[in-house]
């Protein structure tokens, strides 16, 4: 029963706000904060007290069951989701004052967390698909929150892409269930080593599943929803969409490649090289589009397209160092991208401006916000003493391992070019903010209050701590990487 609480408690308590709206702001803030905090506590307790436990809560015909399994992958992702979501929730209490419809926003904001934890806890493909779709439907409301024509258009694009991507994954789900193999996720995969004539079907279904579920992470060619949806959603929604909800696609890819099909079946095949190529293309394309983009939140959305595909690249290397780097990138990108979108939200909230050029000469007026922006940007570039350097180091090690071939070197070259472009579209922004002409410096203070500053500070400090002392995280994700080979 305890294993169900991290999923169903936020879903039910979130949707309760729709039935019984809270009109008093202070009461609503307490409700939101304690709901998120209790969800975090439930998640931590479940992950440690019920580690490796499995619970089945529904069974259907043909051997289909809905079940949760608290393995190491579930622990990593669910803890990340619950912890970062809580910090973003605190930021939202101030930010949403100028957006309105706060009860509706927080109802779906909290509920989406439950759906996302359900994806992390899923024991099999059917459960994964169910909560993947539930999370997409709940988070759709966050995209269309303002209900303008532009946000409704962005919402349609988001849900169409999400449903189409999930339908590609569903075809693969149907196929794997039809084979009679084990339906539970198993380290190393469940597909027999001797495949015979089934290999073409497995290859096609694997590619469809990775591309389909990869849509949520912005993987080419199903990436176009991100730069459309993010500028229209409120900044806290953009933050979790980019930093956390994109990781639902990563979880699904991990489960398909490493817990269903298996590396022994896929490594060295055209499936691996095709998916590696798609990841490399997405890394470069996202960086180039971000470099050219002038709208701040849209630039950050294109950055997500690039940075999440670093994860997919590491996973498709199919070696221990690559998987370790990919999982590190999951955690450290989540921290950095949430900081970047929240700083963008603070800037928009205080000034009403949305363009990158509007940050020029703002260093004196928003020093705390821009310091956080700078640290997060340096982490995405991969500068030493930031968390992003650690993940990119392991990705490079994975690409250089024997067996990666030419495409490994192409991947490293692409990552280096992407890092230079990332510096160009992020670090250059803070350089112009802090080192503008003295005559152009904005003297008026636009620094937000502690509801915004404290969450930014917490996430920024974590970026530095994990950059300087990464050993505990490396040890944890390294165990996961070793277990799937």
C-alpha positions in Angstrom: 0.0 0.0 0.0 2.8 2.4 0.9 4.3 2.0 -2.6 1.0 3.5 -4.1 1.1 6.7 -2.0 3.9 8.6 -3.9 1.8 8.2 -7.1 -1.9 8.5 -6.0 -1.5 10.9 -3.1 -0.4 13.8 -5.3 -2.9 12.9 -8.1 -5.9 12.8 -5.7 -4.9 15.8 -3.6 -4.1 17.8 -6.7 -7.4 17.1 -8.3 -9.2 17.9 -5.0 -8.4 21.5 -5.7 -10.7 21.4 -8.7 -13.6 20.2 -6.6 -12.9 22.4 -3.6 -11.0 25.5 -4.7 -9.2 27.4 -2.0 -9.8 31.2 -2.3 -7.4 32.4 0.4 -3.9 32.6 -1.0 -2.1 31.8 2.2 -4.2 28.7 2.8 -3.6 27.6 -0.8 0.2 28.1 -0.4 0.2 25.9 2.7 -1.9 23.3 1.0 0.4 23.1 -2.0 3.6 23.2 0.0 2.6 20.5 2.4 1.2 18.3 -0.3 4.5 18.4 -2.2 6.5 18.0 1.0 4.4 14.9 2.0 4.8 13.5 -1.5 8.5 13.9 -1.2 8.5 12.2 2.2 6.3 9.3 1.0 8.7 8.9 -2.0 11.8 8.8 0.1 10.3 6.4 2.6 9.0 4.1 -0.1 12.3 4.1 -2.0 14.3 3.1 1.1 11.8 1.0 3.1 10.4 -0.9 0.1 13.5 -1.1 -2.2 13.1 -3.9 -4.7 9.5 -4.5 -3.7 6.8 -5.2 -6.3 3.1 -4.5 -5.9 0.4 -5.5 -8.5 -2.7 -3.4 -8.2 -4.7 -4.6 -11.3 -4.8 -7.6 -13.6 -6.5 -8.0 -17.0 -6.8 -10.6 -19.6 -3.9 -12.0 -21.7 -1.5 -11.6 -18.8 -1.6 -7.8 -18.7 -1.1 -6.4 -15.2 -0.5 -3.0 -13.7 2.3 -3.1 -11.2 5.0 -1.0 -9.5 8.6 -2.2 -8.8 10.9 0.0 -6.7 14.2 -0.8 -8.3 17.3 1.5 -8.5 16.1 3.3 -11.6 12.8 4.0 -9.9 14.6 5.3 -6.8 16.8 7.6 -8.9 14.1 9.2 -11.0 11.3 9.4 -8.4 13.6 11.0 -5.8 14.8 13.6 -8.4 11.2 14.3 -9.5 9.7 14.8 -6.0 12.6 16.9 -4.7 13.0 19.3 -7.6 9.2 19.5 -8.1 8.9 20.7 -4.5 11.4 23.5 -5.0 9.6 24.6 -8.2 6.3 24.6 -6.3 7.7 27.1 -3.8 8.8 29.4 -6.6 5.3 29.0 -8.2 3.6 30.4 -5.2 4.9 33.9 -6.0 5.0 33.6 -9.8 1.4 32.5 -10.3 0.1 35.6 -8.6 0.3 37.4 -12.0 -1.0 34.4 -14.0 -4.3 33.9 -12.2 -6.4 30.7 -12.0 -4.1 29.5 -9.3 -6.3 26.7 -8.1 -6.5 25.1 -11.5 -2.7 25.5 -12.1 -1.7 23.9 -8.8 -4.3 21.1 -9.2 -2.6 19.9 -12.4 0.9 20.9 -11.3 0.6 18.6 -8.3 -1.2 15.8 -10.1 1.3 15.7 -12.9 4.0 14.9 -10.4 2.0 11.7 -9.4 1.8 10.7 -13.0 5.5 11.2 -13.5 6.4 9.1 -10.4 4.1 6.4 -11.8 6.2 6.3 -14.9 9.3 5.9 -12.8 7.7 3.1 -10.7 6.3 1.1 -13.6 7.1 -2.6 -13.5 6.2 -3.4 -17.1 5.4 -1.8 -20.5 1.6 -1.7 -19.9 2.0 0.2 -16.6 4.6 2.5 -18.2 2.4 3.3 -21.1 -0.6 4.0 -18.8 1.2 6.5 -16.6 3.1 8.0 -19.6 -0.3 8.9 -21.1 -1.8 10.1 -17.8 1.2 12.4 -17.2 0.9 13.8 -20.7 -2.9 14.6 -20.3 -2.4 16.2 -16.8 0.6 18.3 -17.9 -1.4 19.5 -21.1 -3.4 21.8 -18.8 -0.2 23.4 -17.6 0.7 24.3 -21.2 -2.7 25.9 -22.0 -3.0 27.6 -18.6 -3.4 31.2 -20.0 -6.1 30.0 -22.5 -4.9 32.5 -25.2 -5.1 31.4 -28.8 -1.3 31.0 -28.8 -1.3 28.8 -25.7 -4.2 26.6 -27.0 -2.3 26.1 -30.3 0.8 25.2 -28.3 -1.2 22.8 -26.2 -2.7 21.1 -29.2 0.8 20.7 -30.6 2.1 19.3 -27.3 -0.7 16.8 -26.9 -0.7 15.7 -30.6 3.0 15.0 -30.5 2.7 13.3 -27.2 -0.1 11.0 -28.3 1.5 10.2 -31.6 4.8 9.4 -29.9 3.1 7.3 -27.3 1.2 5.4 -30.1 4.5 4.4 -31.7 5.5 3.1 -28.3 2.2 1.3 -27.9 2.8 -0.7 -31.1 6.0 -1.9 -29.6 4.2 -2.7 -26.4 1.6 -4.8 -28.3 4.4 -6.7 -30.0 6.4 -7.5 -26.9 3.3 -8.7 -25.1 2.4 -10.9 -28.1 5.7 -12.8 -27.9 5.0 -14.5 -24.6 8.2 -13.3 -23.0 8.2 -12.0 -19.4 6.2 -8.8 -19.0 8.2 -7.5 -16.1 11.2 -5.3 -16.6 14.4 -7.4 -16.1 18.0 -6.2 -15.9 19.6 -7.2 -19.1 16.4 -7.7 -21.0 13.9 -10.5 -21.5 14.5 -11.2 -25.3 16.2 -14.5 -25.8 19.6 -14.5 -27.3 18.6 -16.8 -30.2 16.1 -14.7 -32.2 16.1 -16.2 -35.7 13.5 -14.6 -38.0 12.2 -12.3 -35.2 15.1 -9.9 -35.3 13.6 -7.6 -38.0 10.4 -7.2 -36.0 12.3 -6.6 -32.8 14.5 -4.0 -34.5 11.6 -2.2 -36.0 9.6 -2.1 -32.7 12.7 -1.0 -30.7 13.3 1.9 -33.1 9.6 2.9 -33.0 9.5 2.8 -29.2 12.7 4.9 -28.8 11.5 7.5 -31.3 8.0 7.5 -29.9 8.9 7.8 -26.3 11.8 10.0 -27.2 9.3 12.6 -28.4 8.8 13.5 -24.8 12.5 14.3 -24.5 12.6 16.3 -27.7 14.4 13.7 -29.8 14.5 14.4 -33.6 12.2 14.1 -35.6 9.5 14.6 -32.9 11.0 17.6 -31.2 9.0 20.5 -32.5 6.5 20.7 -29.6 9.1 22.0 -27.2 9.9 25.4 -28.6 6.2 26.0 -29.2 4.9 24.9 -25.8 7.5 26.3 -23.5 7.1 30.0 -24.3 3.3 29.8 -23.8 3.3 27.9 -20.5 3.9 29.7 -17.2 7.6 29.6 -16.2 7.2 27.0 -13.5 5.4 24.7 -15.9 8.1 25.3 -18.5 10.6 24.5 -15.8 9.2 21.0 -15.0 8.3 20.3 -18.6 11.9 20.9 -19.7 13.8 19.7 -16.7 11.7 16.8 -15.5 8.8 15.7 -17.7 11.2 15.2 -20.6 12.9 12.5 -18.5 9.7 10.4 -18.8 10.9 9.7 -22.3 14.3 8.8 -21.0 12.8 6.3 -18.5 10.8 4.7 -21.2 13.9 4.4 -23.5 15.9 2.8 -20.6 13.2 0.3 -19.9 12.9 -0.7 -23.6 16.6 -0.9 -24.3 18.0 -2.3 -21.1 15.1 -4.0 -19.3 13.1 -5.4 -22.2 15.2 -6.0 -25.4 18.6 -6.1 -23.8 22.1 -4.9 -24.9 23.2 -8.4 -25.9 20.6 -8.3 -28.7 21.1 -4.7 -29.9 24.7 -3.9 -29.5 26.6 -3.7 -32.8 23.4 -3.8 -34.9 22.0 -1.1 -37.2 19.5 -0.3 -34.5 22.2 1.0 -32.2 24.0 3.0 -34.9 20.7 4.4 -36.3 19.6 5.6 -32.9 23.1 7.0 -32.1 22.9 9.0 -35.3 19.5 10.4 -34.4 20.9 11.5 -31.0 23.9 13.2 -32.5 21.8 15.0 -35.1 19.5 16.2 -32.3 22.4 17.4 -30.1 23.8 19.5 -33.0 20.4 20.7 -34.3 19.1 21.8 -30.9 22.3 23.8 -30.1 22.3 25.6 -33.5 18.6 26.5 -33.2 19.2 27.7 -29.6 22.1 29.8 -30.7 20.0 31.6 -33.3 16.9 32.1 -31.2 16.1 35.5 -29.7 13.2 34.7 -27.4 14.5 33.7 -24.0 12.3 30.8 -23.1 12.3 29.5 -26.7 16.1 29.5 -26.6 16.0 27.5 -23.4 13.5 25.0 -25.1 15.9 24.4 -28.0 18.7 23.9 -25.5 16.6 21.1 -23.9 16.3 19.5 -27.3 20.1 19.3 -27.4 20.9 18.5 -23.8 18.4 15.7 -23.4 19.8 14.0 -26.4 23.2 13.9 -24.6 21.4 11.4 -22.4 20.1 9.4 -25.4 23.5 9.4 -26.9 25.0 7.9 -23.7 22.4 5.3 -23.5 22.8 4.2 -27.1 26.6 3.8 -26.6 25.6 0.6 -24.7 28.6 0.5 -22.4 29.0 1.2 -18.7 30.7 4.6 -18.9 28.1 5.8 -21.5 25.1 4.7 -19.3 26.8 6.3 -16.2 27.2 9.6 -18.1 23.6 9.4 -19.3 22.2 9.0 -15.9 24.4 11.7 -14.5 23.2 14.0 -17.3 19.6 13.2 -16.3 20.2 14.5 -12.8 22.4 17.4 -13.6 20.5 18.7 -16.6 17.3 18.6 -14.4 18.9 20.9 -11.9 20.4 23.3 -14.4 17.4 23.5 -16.7 15.0 24.2 -13.8 17.3 27.0 -12.7 17.4 28.5 -16.2 13.6 28.5 -16.7 13.0 29.8 -13.2 15.4 32.6 -13.7 13.7 33.4 -17.0 10.4 33.4 -15.1 11.8 35.7 -12.4 12.9 38.1 -15.2 9.6 38.0 -16.9 7.7 38.4 -13.6 9.6 41.4 -12.6 10.1 43.2 -15.9 7.5 41.8 -18.3 10.2 41.3 -20.9 10.8 38.1 -22.9 13.7 38.7 -25.3 17.3 37.6 -24.7 18.4 41.1 -25.6 16.4 42.5 -22.7 18.8 41.0 -20.2 21.5 43.4 -21.5 23.0 45.6 -18.6 20.7 43.9 -16.0 23.5 42.6 -13.8 23.2 45.3 -11.1 19.4 45.2 -11.0 19.1 41.3 -10.7 22.5 40.1 -9.5 21.2 37.0 -7.5 19.0 35.8 -10.4 21.8 36.3 -12.9 24.4 34.5 -10.8 22.1 31.5 -10.7 21.6 31.8 -14.4 25.3 31.9 -15.0 26.1 28.8 -12.8 23.4 26.8 -14.6 24.7 27.9 -18.0 28.2 27.0 -17.1 27.0 23.5 -16.0 25.3 22.9 -19.4 28.5 24.0 -21.1 30.4 21.4 -19.0 32.8 23.8 -17.1 34.8 22.0 -14.4 33.6 22.4 -10.8 30.0 22.3 -12.1 27.9 19.2 -12.2 27.6 19.2 -16.0 31.3 18.7 -16.4 31.1 15.3 -14.6 28.3 13.9 -16.8 30.0 15.1 -20.0 33.3 13.5 -18.9 31.7 10.1 -18.5 29.9 10.5 -21.9 33.2 11.2 -23.5 34.7 8.1 -21.8 31.9 6.0 -23.1 32.3 7.3 -26.6 36.0 6.5 -26.6 35.6 2.9 -25.4 36.6 0.1 -27.7 33.7 -0.8 -29.9 32.2 2.6 -30.2 33.8 3.1 -33.6 33.8 6.2 -35.8 30.4 7.2 -34.6 31.8 7.6 -31.0 34.4 10.1 -32.2 31.7 11.9 -34.2 29.7 12.1 -31.0 32.5 13.6 -29.0 33.1 16.2 -31.8 29.4 17.0 -31.8 29.4 17.4 -28.0 32.4 19.7 -28.1 30.7 21.9 -30.8 27.5 21.8 -28.8 29.4 23.0 -25.7 30.8 26.0 -27.7 27.4 26.9 -29.0 25.9 26.5 -25.5 28.5 29.0 -24.2 27.5 31.3 -27.0 23.8 31.2 -26.3 23.9 31.2 -22.5 27.2 32.4 -21.0 27.4 35.3 -23.5 24.0 36.5 -22.1 25.4 36.9 -18.6 28.6 38.5 -19.9 26.5 41.2 -21.5 24.3 41.5 -18.4 27.3 42.0 -16.0 29.8 43.7 -18.3 27.7 46.1 -20.2 28.7 49.7 -20.8 28.6 51.6 -17.6 26.2 54.2 -19.1 23.7 51.4 -20.0 23.6 49.7 -16.6 20.1 49.5 -15.2 20.1 50.9 -11.7 16.6 50.0 -10.5 16.4 46.8 -8.5 14.3 44.0 -10.0 15.4 41.3 -7.6 12.5 39.0 -6.6 11.5 38.0 -3.1 12.6 34.9 -1.2 9.8 32.7 -2.7 11.8 32.9 -5.9 15.3 33.4 -4.7 15.4 30.5 -2.2 14.5 27.7 -4.7 16.9 29.2 -7.2 19.7 29.2 -4.6 19.0 25.7 -3.5 19.2 24.2 -7.0 22.2 26.4 -7.9 24.1 25.3 -4.8 23.4 21.6 -5.6 24.9 22.2 -9.1 28.1 23.3 -7.5 28.1 20.7 -4.7 27.7 17.8 -7.2 30.3 19.4 -9.4 32.9 19.4 -6.5 31.7 16.3 -4.7 30.1 14.0 -7.3 31.3 10.7 -5.8 28.0 9.7 -4.1 25.9 10.2 -7.3 28.5 8.6 -9.5 28.6 5.6 -7.1 24.8 5.2 -7.2 24.3 5.5 -11.0 27.4 3.4 -11.6 25.7 0.5 -9.8 22.7 0.9 -12.1 25.0 1.0 -15.2 26.8 -2.2 -14.1 23.6 -4.1 -13.4 22.2 -3.9 -16.9 25.2 -5.5 -18.6 
